[in-house]
Amino acid sequence: MAPDLGKKFRTVGEPSEISVAGKRMVRLDLIAQVNVQGKDYDAVSSQLAIIERGYLVLFYFTDPKGQESDREAARKAMDSLVFFGKNN
């Protein structure tokens, strides 16, 4: 079951596991309500999380709702991640 994030956040689907640059990551897609200069906007975001060397590393991608980058641009951004050092 998707987490309850209150009125300002809504999940889109269920969390899923994906692979980026050979690393297994958890992905959570959200719609968040943000207020800019007194006006509310919906923003869509994807969060990718991984535990690396005992730390939670979180990548956060966001776009204003209705103005999302095309999927290919988002995929290229995610695929451009590079991890340095040895794996634990």
PDB file of N, CA, C and O in Angstrom:
ATOM      1  N   MET A   1       0.847  -1.184   0.000  1.00  0.00           N
ATOM      2  CA  MET A   1       0.000   0.000   0.000  1.00  0.00           C
ATOM      3  C   MET A   1       0.889   1.243   0.000  1.00  0.00           C
ATOM      4  O   MET A   1       1.889   1.295   0.716  1.00  0.00           O
ATOM      5  N   ALA A   2       0.525   2.235  -0.799  1.00  0.00           N
ATOM      6  CA  ALA A   2       1.302   3.462  -0.897  1.00  0.00           C
ATOM      7  C   ALA A   2       1.207   4.255   0.407  1.00  0.00           C
ATOM      8  O   ALA A   2       0.176   4.222   1.078  1.00  0.00           O
ATOM      9  N   PRO A   3       2.279   4.968   0.769  1.00  0.00           N
ATOM     10  CA  PRO A   3       2.257   5.729   2.017  1.00  0.00           C
ATOM     11  C   PRO A   3       1.270   6.880   1.956  1.00  0.00           C
ATOM     12  O   PRO A   3       1.026   7.434   0.884  1.00  0.00           O
ATOM     13  N   ASP A   4       0.692   7.250   3.113  1.00  0.00           N
ATOM     14  CA  ASP A   4      -0.190   8.408   3.220  1.00  0.00           C
ATOM     15  C   ASP A   4       0.679   9.624   3.497  1.00  0.00           C
ATOM     16  O   ASP A   4       1.303   9.713   4.555  1.00  0.00           O
ATOM     17  N   LEU A   5       0.724  10.549   2.567  1.00  0.00           N
ATOM     18  CA  LEU A   5       1.614  11.694   2.685  1.00  0.00           C
ATOM     19  C   LEU A   5       0.864  12.986   2.976  1.00  0.00           C
ATOM     20  O   LEU A   5       1.431  14.069   2.828  1.00  0.00           O
ATOM     21  N   GLY A   6      -0.402  12.896   3.388  1.00  0.00           N
ATOM     22  CA  GLY A   6      -1.171  14.082   3.728  1.00  0.00           C
ATOM     23  C   GLY A   6      -1.782  14.743   2.508  1.00  0.00           C
ATOM     24  O   GLY A   6      -1.747  14.197   1.405  1.00  0.00           O
ATOM     25  N   LYS A   7      -2.340  15.924   2.717  1.00  0.00           N
ATOM     26  CA  LYS A   7      -3.065  16.629   1.660  1.00  0.00           C
ATOM     27  C   LYS A   7      -2.154  17.243   0.611  1.00  0.00           C
ATOM     28  O   LYS A   7      -2.571  17.416  -0.534  1.00  0.00           O
ATOM     29  N   LYS A   8      -0.933  17.574   0.966  1.00  0.00           N
ATOM     30  CA  LYS A   8      -0.037  18.251   0.020  1.00  0.00           C
ATOM     31  C   LYS A   8       0.657  17.293  -0.941  1.00  0.00           C
ATOM     32  O   LYS A   8       1.179  17.730  -1.966  1.00  0.00           O
ATOM     33  N   PHE A   9       0.676  15.994  -0.633  1.00  0.00           N
ATOM     34  CA  PHE A   9       1.341  15.004  -1.475  1.00  0.00           C
ATOM     35  C   PHE A   9       0.379  13.874  -1.810  1.00  0.00           C
ATOM     36  O   PHE A   9      -0.386  13.425  -0.956  1.00  0.00           O
ATOM     37  N   ARG A  10       0.421  13.417  -3.054  1.00  0.00           N
ATOM     38  CA  ARG A  10      -0.341  12.243  -3.467  1.00  0.00           C
ATOM     39  C   ARG A  10       0.595  11.325  -4.243  1.00  0.00           C
ATOM     40  O   ARG A  10       1.349  11.772  -5.107  1.00  0.00           O
ATOM     41  N   THR A  11       0.535  10.053  -3.926  1.00  0.00           N
ATOM     42  CA  THR A  11       1.366   9.105  -4.672  1.00  0.00           C
ATOM     43  C   THR A  11       0.717   8.806  -6.014  1.00  0.00           C
ATOM     44  O   THR A  11      -0.503   8.873  -6.160  1.00  0.00           O
ATOM     45  N   VAL A  12       1.555   8.474  -6.990  1.00  0.00           N
ATOM     46  CA  VAL A  12       1.105   8.047  -8.310  1.00  0.00           C
ATOM     47  C   VAL A  12       1.566   6.610  -8.452  1.00  0.00           C
ATOM     48  O   VAL A  12       2.747   6.361  -8.697  1.00  0.00           O
ATOM     49  N   GLY A  13       0.658   5.663  -8.301  1.00  0.00           N
ATOM     50  CA  GLY A  13       1.035   4.258  -8.356  1.00  0.00           C
ATOM     51  C   GLY A  13       1.719   3.820  -7.083  1.00  0.00           C
ATOM     52  O   GLY A  13       1.694   4.518  -6.068  1.00  0.00           O
ATOM     53  N   GLU A  14       2.321   2.667  -7.153  1.00  0.00           N
ATOM     54  CA  GLU A  14       3.023   2.064  -6.014  1.00  0.00           C
ATOM     55  C   GLU A  14       4.531   2.262  -6.171  1.00  0.00           C
ATOM     56  O   GLU A  14       5.016   2.402  -7.294  1.00  0.00           O
ATOM     57  N   PRO A  15       5.279   2.276  -5.067  1.00  0.00           N
ATOM     58  CA  PRO A  15       6.741   2.299  -5.184  1.00  0.00           C
ATOM     59  C   PRO A  15       7.213   1.086  -6.005  1.00  0.00           C
ATOM     60  O   PRO A  15       6.612   0.014  -5.936  1.00  0.00           O
ATOM     61  N   SER A  16       8.274   1.263  -6.769  1.00  0.00           N
ATOM     62  CA  SER A  16       8.785   0.167  -7.601  1.00  0.00           C
ATOM     63  C   SER A  16      10.304   0.135  -7.520  1.00  0.00           C
ATOM     64  O   SER A  16      10.938   1.100  -7.092  1.00  0.00           O
ATOM     65  N   GLU A  17      10.872  -0.980  -7.935  1.00  0.00           N
ATOM     66  CA  GLU A  17      12.327  -1.118  -7.966  1.00  0.00           C
ATOM     67  C   GLU A  17      12.783  -0.998  -9.412  1.00  0.00           C
ATOM     68  O   GLU A  17      12.221  -1.628 -10.307  1.00  0.00           O
ATOM     69  N   ILE A  18      13.826  -0.166  -9.634  1.00  0.00           N
ATOM     70  CA  ILE A  18      14.384   0.003 -10.972  1.00  0.00           C
ATOM     71  C   ILE A  18      15.896  -0.137 -10.879  1.00  0.00           C
ATOM     72  O   ILE A  18      16.461  -0.168  -9.786  1.00  0.00           O
ATOM     73  N   SER A  19      16.544  -0.220 -12.033  1.00  0.00           N
ATOM     74  CA  SER A  19      17.998  -0.284 -12.095  1.00  0.00           C
ATOM     75  C   SER A  19      18.499   0.936 -12.859  1.00  0.00           C
ATOM     76  O   SER A  19      18.051   1.209 -13.973  1.00  0.00           O
ATOM     77  N   VAL A  20      19.438   1.671 -12.249  1.00  0.00           N
ATOM     78  CA  VAL A  20      20.063   2.827 -12.883  1.00  0.00           C
ATOM     79  C   VAL A  20      21.565   2.657 -12.736  1.00  0.00           C
ATOM     80  O   VAL A  20      22.071   2.483 -11.627  1.00  0.00           O
ATOM     81  N   ALA A  21      22.275   2.706 -13.849  1.00  0.00           N
ATOM     82  CA  ALA A  21      23.735   2.557 -13.849  1.00  0.00           C
ATOM     83  C   ALA A  21      24.155   1.283 -13.102  1.00  0.00           C
ATOM     84  O   ALA A  21      25.178   1.263 -12.418  1.00  0.00           O
ATOM     85  N   GLY A  22      23.353   0.226 -13.245  1.00  0.00           N
ATOM     86  CA  GLY A  22      23.672  -1.049 -12.614  1.00  0.00           C
ATOM     87  C   GLY A  22      23.344  -1.118 -11.132  1.00  0.00           C
ATOM     88  O   GLY A  22      23.634  -2.127 -10.489  1.00  0.00           O
ATOM     89  N   LYS A  23      22.746  -0.074 -10.575  1.00  0.00           N
ATOM     90  CA  LYS A  23      22.380  -0.036  -9.155  1.00  0.00           C
ATOM     91  C   LYS A  23      20.871  -0.219  -9.018  1.00  0.00           C
ATOM     92  O   LYS A  23      20.092   0.384  -9.756  1.00  0.00           O
ATOM     93  N   ARG A  24      20.470  -1.061  -8.061  1.00  0.00           N
ATOM     94  CA  ARG A  24      19.050  -1.231  -7.774  1.00  0.00           C
ATOM     95  C   ARG A  24      18.581  -0.087  -6.897  1.00  0.00           C
ATOM     96  O   ARG A  24      19.166   0.184  -5.848  1.00  0.00           O
ATOM     97  N   MET A  25      17.517   0.587  -7.332  1.00  0.00           N
ATOM     98  CA  MET A  25      16.983   1.730  -6.610  1.00  0.00           C
ATOM     99  C   MET A  25      15.473   1.578  -6.460  1.00  0.00           C
ATOM    100  O   MET A  25      14.830   0.871  -7.236  1.00  0.00           O
ATOM    101  N   VAL A  26      14.918   2.246  -5.461  1.00  0.00           N
ATOM    102  CA  VAL A  26      13.474   2.295  -5.278  1.00  0.00           C
ATOM    103  C   VAL A  26      12.978   3.612  -5.848  1.00  0.00           C
ATOM    104  O   VAL A  26      13.568   4.665  -5.606  1.00  0.00           O
ATOM    105  N   ARG A  27      11.875   3.549  -6.617  1.00  0.00           N
ATOM    106  CA  ARG A  27      11.301   4.746  -7.233  1.00  0.00           C
ATOM    107  C   ARG A  27       9.906   4.990  -6.665  1.00  0.00           C
ATOM    108  O   ARG A  27       9.099   4.068  -6.552  1.00  0.00           O
ATOM    109  N   LEU A  28       9.636   6.236  -6.311  1.00  0.00           N
ATOM    110  CA  LEU A  28       8.323   6.657  -5.844  1.00  0.00           C
ATOM    111  C   LEU A  28       7.935   7.899  -6.627  1.00  0.00           C
ATOM    112  O   LEU A  28       8.671   8.885  -6.640  1.00  0.00           O
ATOM    113  N   ASP A  29       6.779   7.854  -7.281  1.00  0.00           N
ATOM    114  CA  ASP A  29       6.275   9.000  -8.039  1.00  0.00           C
ATOM    115  C   ASP A  29       5.205   9.704  -7.213  1.00  0.00           C
ATOM    116  O   ASP A  29       4.347   9.057  -6.613  1.00  0.00           O
ATOM    117  N   LEU A  30       5.262  11.041  -7.187  1.00  0.00           N
ATOM    118  CA  LEU A  30       4.364  11.855  -6.367  1.00  0.00           C
ATOM    119  C   LEU A  30       3.832  13.042  -7.152  1.00  0.00           C
ATOM    120  O   LEU A  30       4.442  13.493  -8.122  1.00  0.00           O
ATOM    121  N   ILE A  31       2.687  13.536  -6.716  1.00  0.00           N
ATOM    122  CA  ILE A  31       2.204  14.856  -7.112  1.00  0.00           C
ATOM    123  C   ILE A  31       2.146  15.656  -5.824  1.00  0.00           C
ATOM    124  O   ILE A  31       1.507  15.236  -4.859  1.00  0.00           O
ATOM    125  N   ALA A  32       2.808  16.806  -5.799  1.00  0.00           N
ATOM    126  CA  ALA A  32       2.868  17.645  -4.604  1.00  0.00           C
ATOM    127  C   ALA A  32       2.256  19.004  -4.911  1.00  0.00           C
ATOM    128  O   ALA A  32       2.436  19.550  -5.999  1.00  0.00           O
ATOM    129  N   GLN A  33       1.538  19.536  -3.947  1.00  0.00           N
ATOM    130  CA  GLN A  33       1.003  20.880  -4.105  1.00  0.00           C
ATOM    131  C   GLN A  33       2.005  21.859  -3.513  1.00  0.00           C
ATOM    132  O   GLN A  33       2.385  21.742  -2.348  1.00  0.00           O
ATOM    133  N   VAL A  34       2.432  22.826  -4.321  1.00  0.00           N
ATOM    134  CA  VAL A  34       3.384  23.835  -3.870  1.00  0.00           C
ATOM    135  C   VAL A  34       2.754  25.209  -4.035  1.00  0.00           C
ATOM    136  O   VAL A  34       1.920  25.418  -4.916  1.00  0.00           O
ATOM    137  N   ASN A  35       3.156  26.137  -3.187  1.00  0.00           N
ATOM    138  CA  ASN A  35       2.618  27.490  -3.238  1.00  0.00           C
ATOM    139  C   ASN A  35       3.732  28.433  -3.654  1.00  0.00           C
ATOM    140  O   ASN A  35       4.774  28.509  -3.002  1.00  0.00           O
ATOM    141  N   VAL A  36       3.501  29.156  -4.756  1.00  0.00           N
ATOM    142  CA  VAL A  36       4.470  30.124  -5.261  1.00  0.00           C
ATOM    143  C   VAL A  36       3.767  31.468  -5.351  1.00  0.00           C
ATOM    144  O   VAL A  36       2.800  31.631  -6.094  1.00  0.00           O
ATOM    145  N   GLN A  37       4.261  32.414  -4.594  1.00  0.00           N
ATOM    146  CA  GLN A  37       3.707  33.774  -4.570  1.00  0.00           C
ATOM    147  C   GLN A  37       2.194  33.759  -4.373  1.00  0.00           C
ATOM    148  O   GLN A  37       1.464  34.478  -5.055  1.00  0.00           O
ATOM    149  N   GLY A  38       1.725  32.928  -3.427  1.00  0.00           N
ATOM    150  CA  GLY A  38       0.314  32.889  -3.078  1.00  0.00           C
ATOM    151  C   GLY A  38      -0.573  32.066  -3.981  1.00  0.00           C
ATOM    152  O   GLY A  38      -1.781  32.008  -3.753  1.00  0.00           O
ATOM    153  N   LYS A  39      -0.024  31.427  -4.998  1.00  0.00           N
ATOM    154  CA  LYS A  39      -0.817  30.605  -5.911  1.00  0.00           C
ATOM    155  C   LYS A  39      -0.363  29.153  -5.807  1.00  0.00           C
ATOM    156  O   LYS A  39       0.835  28.868  -5.835  1.00  0.00           O
ATOM    157  N   ASP A  40      -1.331  28.228  -5.685  1.00  0.00           N
ATOM    158  CA  ASP A  40      -1.011  26.802  -5.573  1.00  0.00           C
ATOM    159  C   ASP A  40      -0.816  26.181  -6.952  1.00  0.00           C
ATOM    160  O   ASP A  40      -1.564  26.459  -7.890  1.00  0.00           O
ATOM    161  N   TYR A  41       0.200  25.339  -7.053  1.00  0.00           N
ATOM    162  CA  TYR A  41       0.504  24.600  -8.273  1.00  0.00           C
ATOM    163  C   TYR A  41       0.716  23.142  -7.899  1.00  0.00           C
ATOM    164  O   TYR A  41       1.157  22.834  -6.792  1.00  0.00           O
ATOM    165  N   ASP A  42       0.400  22.251  -8.822  1.00  0.00           N
ATOM    166  CA  ASP A  42       0.771  20.853  -8.664  1.00  0.00           C
ATOM    167  C   ASP A  42       2.097  20.630  -9.367  1.00  0.00           C
ATOM    168  O   ASP A  42       2.307  21.114 -10.479  1.00  0.00           O
ATOM    169  N   ALA A  43       2.986  19.901  -8.720  1.00  0.00           N
ATOM    170  CA  ALA A  43       4.268  19.527  -9.319  1.00  0.00           C
ATOM    171  C   ALA A  43       4.375  18.012  -9.258  1.00  0.00           C
ATOM    172  O   ALA A  43       4.049  17.403  -8.239  1.00  0.00           O
ATOM    173  N   VAL A  44       4.830  17.402 -10.348  1.00  0.00           N
ATOM    174  CA  VAL A  44       5.030  15.958 -10.363  1.00  0.00           C
ATOM    175  C   VAL A  44       6.499  15.682 -10.100  1.00  0.00           C
ATOM    176  O   VAL A  44       7.371  16.416 -10.565  1.00  0.00           O
ATOM    177  N   SER A  45       6.769  14.621  -9.352  1.00  0.00           N
ATOM    178  CA  SER A  45       8.156  14.312  -9.047  1.00  0.00           C
ATOM    179  C   SER A  45       8.364  12.813  -8.990  1.00  0.00           C
ATOM    180  O   SER A  45       7.437  12.036  -8.761  1.00  0.00           O
ATOM    181  N   SER A  46       9.591  12.441  -9.202  1.00  0.00           N
ATOM    182  CA  SER A  46      10.040  11.063  -9.014  1.00  0.00           C
ATOM    183  C   SER A  46      11.187  11.104  -8.022  1.00  0.00           C
ATOM    184  O   SER A  46      12.101  11.919  -8.144  1.00  0.00           O
ATOM    185  N   GLN A  47      11.131  10.226  -7.050  1.00  0.00           N
ATOM    186  CA  GLN A  47      12.214  10.096  -6.089  1.00  0.00           C
ATOM    187  C   GLN A  47      12.855   8.728  -6.284  1.00  0.00           C
ATOM    188  O   GLN A  47      12.166   7.709  -6.338  1.00  0.00           O
ATOM    189  N   LEU A  48      14.170   8.719  -6.389  1.00  0.00           N
ATOM    190  CA  LEU A  48      14.923   7.478  -6.488  1.00  0.00           C
ATOM    191  C   LEU A  48      15.786   7.379  -5.241  1.00  0.00           C
ATOM    192  O   LEU A  48      16.491   8.328  -4.898  1.00  0.00           O
ATOM    193  N   ALA A  49      15.736   6.245  -4.563  1.00  0.00           N
ATOM    194  CA  ALA A  49      16.491   6.082  -3.319  1.00  0.00           C
ATOM    195  C   ALA A  49      17.322   4.812  -3.373  1.00  0.00           C
ATOM    196  O   ALA A  49      16.928   3.809  -3.968  1.00  0.00           O
ATOM    197  N   ILE A  50      18.489   4.885  -2.732  1.00  0.00           N
ATOM    198  CA  ILE A  50      19.399   3.744  -2.643  1.00  0.00           C
ATOM    199  C   ILE A  50      20.136   3.852  -1.306  1.00  0.00           C
ATOM    200  O   ILE A  50      20.401   4.951  -0.819  1.00  0.00           O
ATOM    201  N   ILE A  51      20.457   2.711  -0.728  1.00  0.00           N
ATOM    202  CA  ILE A  51      21.325   2.685   0.446  1.00  0.00           C
ATOM    203  C   ILE A  51      22.731   2.394  -0.073  1.00  0.00           C
ATOM    204  O   ILE A  51      22.970   1.344  -0.669  1.00  0.00           O
ATOM    205  N   GLU A  52      23.651   3.314   0.151  1.00  0.00           N
ATOM    206  CA  GLU A  52      25.022   3.185  -0.346  1.00  0.00           C
ATOM    207  C   GLU A  52      25.986   3.497   0.792  1.00  0.00           C
ATOM    208  O   GLU A  52      25.982   4.602   1.335  1.00  0.00           O
ATOM    209  N   ARG A  53      26.818   2.509   1.151  1.00  0.00           N
ATOM    210  CA  ARG A  53      27.815   2.659   2.215  1.00  0.00           C
ATOM    211  C   ARG A  53      27.195   3.132   3.531  1.00  0.00           C
ATOM    212  O   ARG A  53      27.791   3.924   4.260  1.00  0.00           O
ATOM    213  N   GLY A  54      26.003   2.641   3.820  1.00  0.00           N
ATOM    214  CA  GLY A  54      25.333   2.965   5.067  1.00  0.00           C
ATOM    215  C   GLY A  54      24.557   4.276   5.052  1.00  0.00           C
ATOM    216  O   GLY A  54      23.999   4.674   6.075  1.00  0.00           O
ATOM    217  N   TYR A  55      24.514   4.950   3.910  1.00  0.00           N
ATOM    218  CA  TYR A  55      23.787   6.208   3.792  1.00  0.00           C
ATOM    219  C   TYR A  55      22.603   6.029   2.851  1.00  0.00           C
ATOM    220  O   TYR A  55      22.680   5.282   1.875  1.00  0.00           O
ATOM    221  N   LEU A  56      21.513   6.717   3.150  1.00  0.00           N
ATOM    222  CA  LEU A  56      20.393   6.789   2.210  1.00  0.00           C
ATOM    223  C   LEU A  56      20.700   7.919   1.244  1.00  0.00           C
ATOM    224  O   LEU A  56      20.876   9.064   1.661  1.00  0.00           O
ATOM    225  N   VAL A  57      20.766   7.607  -0.042  1.00  0.00           N
ATOM    226  CA  VAL A  57      21.005   8.607  -1.077  1.00  0.00           C
ATOM    227  C   VAL A  57      19.699   8.775  -1.833  1.00  0.00           C
ATOM    228  O   VAL A  57      19.139   7.799  -2.332  1.00  0.00           O
ATOM    229  N   LEU A  58      19.205  10.018  -1.923  1.00  0.00           N
ATOM    230  CA  LEU A  58      17.924  10.304  -2.546  1.00  0.00           C
ATOM    231  C   LEU A  58      18.123  11.254  -3.712  1.00  0.00           C
ATOM    232  O   LEU A  58      18.713  12.324  -3.559  1.00  0.00           O
ATOM    233  N   PHE A  59      17.630  10.861  -4.875  1.00  0.00           N
ATOM    234  CA  PHE A  59      17.634  11.721  -6.060  1.00  0.00           C
ATOM    235  C   PHE A  59      16.194  12.169  -6.264  1.00  0.00           C
ATOM    236  O   PHE A  59      15.269  11.362  -6.168  1.00  0.00           O
ATOM    237  N   TYR A  60      16.004  13.446  -6.543  1.00  0.00           N
ATOM    238  CA  TYR A  60      14.669  14.020  -6.636  1.00  0.00           C
ATOM    239  C   TYR A  60      14.538  14.756  -7.964  1.00  0.00           C
ATOM    240  O   TYR A  60      15.263  15.718  -8.214  1.00  0.00           O
ATOM    241  N   PHE A  61      13.615  14.306  -8.817  1.00  0.00           N
ATOM    242  CA  PHE A  61      13.366  14.924 -10.119  1.00  0.00           C
ATOM    243  C   PHE A  61      11.964  15.513 -10.077  1.00  0.00           C
ATOM    244  O   PHE A  61      11.034  14.832  -9.645  1.00  0.00           O
ATOM    245  N   THR A  62      11.780  16.773 -10.516  1.00  0.00           N
ATOM    246  CA  THR A  62      10.452  17.379 -10.469  1.00  0.00           C
ATOM    247  C   THR A  62      10.207  18.308 -11.649  1.00  0.00           C
ATOM    248  O   THR A  62      11.138  18.891 -12.205  1.00  0.00           O
ATOM    249  N   ASP A  63       8.935  18.435 -12.022  1.00  0.00           N
ATOM    250  CA  ASP A  63       8.462  19.325 -13.082  1.00  0.00           C
ATOM    251  C   ASP A  63       7.102  19.877 -12.672  1.00  0.00           C
ATOM    252  O   ASP A  63       6.359  19.200 -11.961  1.00  0.00           O
ATOM    253  N   PRO A  64       6.756  21.095 -13.105  1.00  0.00           N
ATOM    254  CA  PRO A  64       5.388  21.559 -12.878  1.00  0.00           C
ATOM    255  C   PRO A  64       4.413  20.655 -13.626  1.00  0.00           C
ATOM    256  O   PRO A  64       4.682  20.267 -14.763  1.00  0.00           O
ATOM    257  N   LYS A  65       3.290  20.318 -13.006  1.00  0.00           N
ATOM    258  CA  LYS A  65       2.304  19.445 -13.646  1.00  0.00           C
ATOM    259  C   LYS A  65       1.802  20.102 -14.924  1.00  0.00           C
ATOM    260  O   LYS A  65       1.525  21.301 -14.953  1.00  0.00           O
ATOM    261  N   GLY A  66       1.690  19.307 -15.970  1.00  0.00           N
ATOM    262  CA  GLY A  66       1.250  19.814 -17.262  1.00  0.00           C
ATOM    263  C   GLY A  66       2.408  20.322 -18.106  1.00  0.00           C
ATOM    264  O   GLY A  66       2.220  20.648 -19.278  1.00  0.00           O
ATOM    265  N   GLN A  67       3.606  20.394 -17.525  1.00  0.00           N
ATOM    266  CA  GLN A  67       4.782  20.853 -18.262  1.00  0.00           C
ATOM    267  C   GLN A  67       5.923  19.866 -18.110  1.00  0.00           C
ATOM    268  O   GLN A  67       7.096  20.237 -18.141  1.00  0.00           O
ATOM    269  N   GLU A  68       5.554  18.587 -17.944  1.00  0.00           N
ATOM    270  CA  GLU A  68       6.563  17.567 -17.697  1.00  0.00           C
ATOM    271  C   GLU A  68       7.540  17.464 -18.859  1.00  0.00           C
ATOM    272  O   GLU A  68       7.159  17.568 -20.025  1.00  0.00           O
ATOM    273  N   SER A  69       8.797  17.261 -18.518  1.00  0.00           N
ATOM    274  CA  SER A  69       9.794  16.968 -19.535  1.00  0.00           C
ATOM    275  C   SER A  69       9.388  15.664 -20.215  1.00  0.00           C
ATOM    276  O   SER A  69       8.731  14.819 -19.609  1.00  0.00           O
ATOM    277  N   ASP A  70       9.776  15.511 -21.454  1.00  0.00           N
ATOM    278  CA  ASP A  70       9.422  14.259 -22.112  1.00  0.00           C
ATOM    279  C   ASP A  70      10.162  13.103 -21.441  1.00  0.00           C
ATOM    280  O   ASP A  70      11.224  13.294 -20.848  1.00  0.00           O
ATOM    281  N   ARG A  71       9.595  11.912 -21.540  1.00  0.00           N
ATOM    282  CA  ARG A  71      10.154  10.742 -20.855  1.00  0.00           C
ATOM    283  C   ARG A  71      11.592  10.469 -21.271  1.00  0.00           C
ATOM    284  O   ARG A  71      12.396  10.019 -20.454  1.00  0.00           O
ATOM    285  N   GLU A  72      11.925  10.734 -22.521  1.00  0.00           N
ATOM    286  CA  GLU A  72      13.287  10.473 -22.989  1.00  0.00           C
ATOM    287  C   GLU A  72      14.286  11.397 -22.281  1.00  0.00           C
ATOM    288  O   GLU A  72      15.378  10.958 -21.919  1.00  0.00           O
ATOM    289  N   ALA A  73      13.927  12.659 -22.083  1.00  0.00           N
ATOM    290  CA  ALA A  73      14.813  13.590 -21.382  1.00  0.00           C
ATOM    291  C   ALA A  73      15.007  13.154 -19.934  1.00  0.00           C
ATOM    292  O   ALA A  73      16.121  13.208 -19.413  1.00  0.00           O
ATOM    293  N   ALA A  74      13.921  12.718 -19.277  1.00  0.00           N
ATOM    294  CA  ALA A  74      14.026  12.245 -17.894  1.00  0.00           C
ATOM    295  C   ALA A  74      14.892  10.993 -17.824  1.00  0.00           C
ATOM    296  O   ALA A  74      15.726  10.873 -16.926  1.00  0.00           O
ATOM    297  N   ARG A  75      14.709  10.063 -18.753  1.00  0.00           N
ATOM    298  CA  ARG A  75      15.502   8.827 -18.775  1.00  0.00           C
ATOM    299  C   ARG A  75      16.973   9.149 -18.978  1.00  0.00           C
ATOM    300  O   ARG A  75      17.830   8.556 -18.323  1.00  0.00           O
ATOM    301  N   LYS A  76      17.284  10.089 -19.883  1.00  0.00           N
ATOM    302  CA  LYS A  76      18.679  10.480 -20.112  1.00  0.00           C
ATOM    303  C   LYS A  76      19.291  11.073 -18.852  1.00  0.00           C
ATOM    304  O   LYS A  76      20.447  10.795 -18.534  1.00  0.00           O
ATOM    305  N   ALA A  77      18.523  11.890 -18.129  1.00  0.00           N
ATOM    306  CA  ALA A  77      19.026  12.475 -16.878  1.00  0.00           C
ATOM    307  C   ALA A  77      19.336  11.375 -15.868  1.00  0.00           C
ATOM    308  O   ALA A  77      20.384  11.399 -15.224  1.00  0.00           O
ATOM    309  N   MET A  78      18.419  10.402 -15.728  1.00  0.00           N
ATOM    310  CA  MET A  78      18.650   9.303 -14.790  1.00  0.00           C
ATOM    311  C   MET A  78      19.822   8.440 -15.218  1.00  0.00           C
ATOM    312  O   MET A  78      20.631   8.032 -14.386  1.00  0.00           O
ATOM    313  N   ASP A  79      19.920   8.156 -16.525  1.00  0.00           N
ATOM    314  CA  ASP A  79      21.012   7.319 -17.023  1.00  0.00           C
ATOM    315  C   ASP A  79      22.367   8.003 -16.944  1.00  0.00           C
ATOM    316  O   ASP A  79      23.399   7.338 -17.034  1.00  0.00           O
ATOM    317  N   SER A  80      22.383   9.329 -16.775  1.00  0.00           N
ATOM    318  CA  SER A  80      23.659  10.039 -16.707  1.00  0.00           C
ATOM    319  C   SER A  80      24.300   9.928 -15.318  1.00  0.00           C
ATOM    320  O   SER A  80      25.430  10.373 -15.123  1.00  0.00           O
ATOM    321  N   LEU A  81      23.580   9.335 -14.352  1.00  0.00           N
ATOM    322  CA  LEU A  81      24.157   9.163 -13.020  1.00  0.00           C
ATOM    323  C   LEU A  81      25.360   8.233 -13.087  1.00  0.00           C
ATOM    324  O   LEU A  81      25.312   7.191 -13.740  1.00  0.00           O
ATOM    325  N   VAL A  82      26.428   8.611 -12.415  1.00  0.00           N
ATOM    326  CA  VAL A  82      27.637   7.807 -12.361  1.00  0.00           C
ATOM    327  C   VAL A  82      28.003   7.619 -10.891  1.00  0.00           C
ATOM    328  O   VAL A  82      28.005   8.576 -10.117  1.00  0.00           O
ATOM    329  N   PHE A  83      28.308   6.396 -10.519  1.00  0.00           N
ATOM    330  CA  PHE A  83      28.693   6.091  -9.142  1.00  0.00           C
ATOM    331  C   PHE A  83      30.181   5.803  -9.107  1.00  0.00           C
ATOM    332  O   PHE A  83      30.695   5.051  -9.935  1.00  0.00           O
ATOM    333  N   PHE A  84      30.871   6.399  -8.151  1.00  0.00           N
ATOM    334  CA  PHE A  84      32.316   6.221  -8.016  1.00  0.00           C
ATOM    335  C   PHE A  84      32.623   5.329  -6.831  1.00  0.00           C
ATOM    336  O   PHE A  84      31.828   5.225  -5.897  1.00  0.00           O
ATOM    337  N   GLY A  85      33.763   4.696  -6.871  1.00  0.00           N
ATOM    338  CA  GLY A  85      34.210   3.871  -5.744  1.00  0.00           C
ATOM    339  C   GLY A  85      33.673   2.456  -5.832  1.00  0.00           C
ATOM    340  O   GLY A  85      32.886   2.116  -6.715  1.00  0.00           O
ATOM    341  N   LYS A  86      34.123   1.644  -4.890  1.00  0.00           N
ATOM    342  CA  LYS A  86      33.718   0.249  -4.900  1.00  0.00           C
ATOM    343  C   LYS A  86      32.373   0.064  -4.203  1.00  0.00           C
ATOM    344  O   LYS A  86      31.976   0.879  -3.371  1.00  0.00           O
ATOM    345  N   ASN A  87      31.683  -1.013  -4.551  1.00  0.00           N
ATOM    346  CA  ASN A  87      30.397  -1.335  -3.951  1.00  0.00           C
ATOM    347  C   ASN A  87      30.600  -1.973  -2.603  1.00  0.00           C
ATOM    348  O   ASN A  87      31.626  -2.609  -2.363  1.00  0.00           O
ATOM    349  N   ASN A  88      29.627  -1.812  -1.710  1.00  0.00           N
ATOM    350  CA  ASN A  88      29.650  -2.508  -0.423  1.00  0.00           C
ATOM    351  C   ASN A  88      29.014  -3.860  -0.570  1.00  0.00           C
ATOM    352  O   ASN A  88      28.931  -4.611   0.402  1.00  0.00           O
TER     353      ASN A  88
END
